[in-house]
Amino acid sequence: MIKSNTLALVRDLLITKTIEAGELSEGGKKIDPWRIPVEKVIVRIDREWSALGRMPNLYEIVWLGPCIPANWPHGVQ
């Protein structure tokens, strides 16, 4: 239930262009976004979470951060 609720929340935040998903850039000052559609972001998080076989630690799978809608990297929804 935690996983499904988390994925639903992340999906909603991505679709509303509130956040972007990706990896921490070199130097650790910003997010290097995954330039893939929202559903592929969710599939990737789900797959990597399942592969861990446990609850992930903060930022172990994905970095989430605020996004300027004009620069939103996750394609047209």
MARFI-37598 format. One line per field, with one value per residue (C-alpha): residue number from 1; residue in three letters; x, y, z. Coordinates in nm, 3 decimals, padded with zeros to 5 digits, m for minus. Layout:
<rs>
nr: NUM, ... .
rest: ALA, ... .
X: X, ... .
Y: Y, ... .
Z: Z, ... .
</rs>
This chain:
<rs>
nr: 1, 2, 3, 4, 5, 6, 7, 8, 9, 10, 11, 12, 13, 14, 15, 16, 17, 18, 19, 20, 21, 22, 23, 24, 25, 26, 27, 28, 29, 30, 31, 32, 33, 34, 35, 36, 37, 38, 39, 40, 41, 42, 43, 44, 45, 46, 47, 48, 49, 50, 51, 52, 53, 54, 55, 56, 57, 58, 59, 60, 61, 62, 63, 64, 65, 66, 67, 68, 69, 70, 71, 72, 73, 74, 75, 76, 77 .
rest: MET, ILE, LYS, SER, ASN, THR, LEU, ALA, LEU, VAL, ARG, ASP, LEU, LEU, ILE, THR, LYS, THR, ILE, GLU, ALA, GLY, GLU, LEU, SER, GLU, GLY, GLY, LYS, LYS, ILE, ASP, PRO, TRP, ARG, ILE, PRO, VAL, GLU, LYS, VAL, ILE, VAL, ARG, ILE, ASP, ARG, GLU, TRP, SER, ALA, LEU, GLY, ARG, MET, PRO, ASN, LEU, TYR, GLU, ILE, VAL, TRP, LEU, GLY, PRO, CYS, ILE, PRO, ALA, ASN, TRP, PRO, HIS, GLY, VAL, GLN .
X: 00.000, 00.286, 00.440, 00.116, 00.028, 00.377, 00.371, 00.025, 00.142, 00.458, 00.250, 00.009, 00.293, 00.462, 00.144, 00.071, 00.430, 00.495, 00.809, 01.063, 01.232, 01.591, 01.935, 02.148, 02.383, 02.756, 02.841, 02.511, 02.357, 02.062, 01.864, 01.961, 01.608, 01.509, 01.375, 01.110, 00.728, 00.558, 00.439, 00.793, 00.918, 00.662, 00.750, 01.120, 01.065, 00.838, 01.087, 01.386, 01.190, 01.087, 01.447, 01.558, 01.324, 01.284, 01.176, 01.417, 01.618, 01.566, 01.691, 01.812, 01.604, 01.515, 01.566, 01.250, 01.256, 01.057, 01.017, 00.946, 00.657, 00.813, 01.120, 00.929, 01.130, 00.873, 00.701, 00.348, 00.074 .
Y: 00.000, 00.240, 00.173, 00.216, 00.536, 00.674, 00.599, 00.757, 01.072, 01.098, 01.047, 01.324, 01.565, 01.490, 01.527, 01.865, 01.971, 02.040, 01.824, 01.665, 01.329, 01.238, 01.195, 01.437, 01.614, 01.609, 01.851, 01.783, 02.124, 02.033, 01.747, 01.601, 01.509, 01.187, 01.301, 01.033, 01.043, 01.032, 00.672, 00.558, 00.744, 00.557, 00.222, 00.286, 00.377, 00.075, m00.161, m00.032, m00.038, m00.400, m00.494, m00.362, m00.601, m00.354, m00.001, 00.236, 00.495, 00.860, 00.936, 00.580, 00.536, 00.885, 01.248, 01.459, 01.834, 02.141, 02.217, 02.525, 02.409, 02.565, 02.345, 02.029, 01.733, 01.455, 01.500, 01.589, 01.442 .
Z: 00.000, 00.074, m00.266, m00.462, m00.272, m00.326, m00.699, m00.732, m00.552, m00.764, m01.080, m00.977, m00.896, m01.228, m01.433, m01.274, m01.354, m00.987, m00.978, m01.207, m01.161, m01.229, m01.080, m00.888, m01.125, m01.090, m00.815, m00.641, m00.705, m00.928, m01.071, m01.407, m01.520, m01.685, m02.021, m02.045, m02.020, m01.681, m01.716, m01.796, m01.486, m01.276, m01.436, m01.372, m01.007, m00.959, m01.125, m00.928, m00.601, m00.666, m00.749, m00.409, m00.232, 00.054, 00.132, m00.046, 00.138, 00.054, m00.300, m00.353, m00.669, m00.789, m00.702, m00.708, m00.711, m00.804, m01.171, m01.377, m01.601, m01.912, m01.859, m01.768, m01.905, m01.907, m02.243, m02.341, m02.126 .
</rs>
